[in-house]
Amino acid sequence: MEIVVWPPGTLSWNDNQVRCAIGHGGIRAEKREGDGATPAGVFPLRRVMIRPDRLEAPKTGLPIRALDPADGWCDDPRDGAYNQLVKLPFSASHEILWRDDAVYDVIVEVGYNDDPVKPGLGSAIFVHVARPGFEPTEGCVALALDDLLRLLEDCNEQTVLSVSPRL
């Protein structure tokens, strides 16, 4: 299955089309760490991570991992763990995955810059829950929780995310 994303904020799969948020830097083929852009291209989906204290595991054909309060994601291009899941405390720059808000209650890890990882080309590209008002992300794709859970039901390990700067 192919999930298609295009600006200013539309995501479609099969016969479904929903609103989404993308990076405040738009969609770019030349993604760089910290540019706020959603990377253009076609990417596999690696796994789903969930807050087990807030949600039950969703129905999906993707691997599922329960988040832990000590989970983080390294966003420091100088560190050997760049663009990887890490355990906190962690000395290099990182993002905390166990958040007070609901944005990371469900995280779909997108296979961007991970095979192999190239320092500086961007990290922590996820599909996650949208903020109220669908505020732009730091480079991820964000959906309403109900839409994300419905999408996950149709996903499996062959599903790809196709992000295009235009329809």
N, C-alpha and C positions, 0 to 999 in steps of 0.2 A: 504494500500500500504506500501511496505517496501523500504526504501532508504538504500543502502549498501555502506559502506566506508571501504576501506582497503589500506594499504601502498603499494607503497610509496606515492600515491596520486590519487586514483581513486574513483569515486562515480558513482553508477548506480541505476536506477529505471526503472521499466517496461522494455522497449526495448532500453533504453538510457544509454550511458556510457560517462562520461566527466572527465576531469582533475579537481582535487581539491588540495587544500593545507590543511595540518593537522598540529598539534602542533609540534614545534621544539623538543619537548621531546618524539616524537613518539606517539604510542597508548599504553595505560597502563590500566590494570584492577584496579590497586591500585593508583588511582588519588589522588593528594594532591594539595592544594592551592599553586600556584607559580611554579609548576614543568614543565610547558610548554607542558604537555602531553594532548592529546585528550583522553577522557575516553572511554574504551572499554565497550560495552554493548548495550542494546536495550532501546531506549528512545522515549517518545512521543514528538511531536512538540506542543508547547503551543500557540504561536501566532506569527504574523509577525509585526515588527515595521518598519516604513518607514520615510524617510526625505521628508515631503510633499512639501518642497520648491524645491526639485530636481526631484522627481518622482511622478507619479500618483500611486494610490493604485493598486497593482498587482491583477491579476485574481487568486483567490485561494479559497479553502474551509476552510482555517484557519481564525481565528479571526484576524483583522487588527487594529493596533493602530498607530496613527500618533505620531512621536517623537516630542519633544519640546526641545528648547535649555537648559532647566533646568533639563533634564533627565540624570540620572546617574545610575550606578549599583554598589552596595556595595560589595567589595571584602575583607572586614575586618572580619576574623573569630570571633573576639571578640565582634562584634556589633550585636545587635538583628535584624538588617535588612540584615544580611549576605545573599548573593546570591539572592537579591531582587532589583527591580526597586526602586530608590530613587529620591527625588527632591533635586536639588542643590540650594544654597550651602548645603553641607553635611559634617559634621565634621570628620567622619571616612573615612578610605581609600576607594576609589571608582574609577570607570572608567567613563569617560565622554562619553555619547552616541552620542551627537551632535558634530561630528568631522569635521575638515576642509577637510580631505581627503574623498574619496568616500567609504571607507571600510564599514561604517555602514549606507550607504544609504538605505540598506535593511538588516534587522536583523531577523532571525528566532530564537526565543527563544526555546532552547532544554530543555526538562524536565529532567535535570540532577541535582541530589542533591537538589531537591526541595520538596519532599513529603515523609518524612519530610526533612528539611534542617539540615545537620550535619556540624557543624563548622570545617573548615580545609580540607574538602574533595573536594573542588573546586567550583568555581563560574564562572558566565558569560560564559557559554558554549553556543555558538551561531553557526548558519550557516550564513555566511555573504559574502560580496563581497571580492574577492581575491585582494591582492596587485599586482602591476605589477611584472611579473616574477614568480607569485605564491609563494612568500616568505612564509616560515613557519609561523604559527600563534602562539599565546600564549596558544593554546589548543582547539581552535575552528576549524570548517571545513569551508573553503572558496572556492567559485566558481566564475567564470567569471559572470558578471552581467547578460548577456543574458541567460546563463545556469541556473542561480538561478531563474530568472523569469519564464523560461520554466518549471523548476521543481515545482515551486509553483503552477502552473496551475493544476498539478496532485495531489496536497496535500489536505487533509482534516483532520478533527479531529481524524481520526483513523490511520493516517500515523505515522509510526515509523522510527527512524533513528537507523540503526544497524551498529555499529562500531566494526570492528574485527582487531586484530593485524596481521592477515594473511587471505588470500583468502580461 
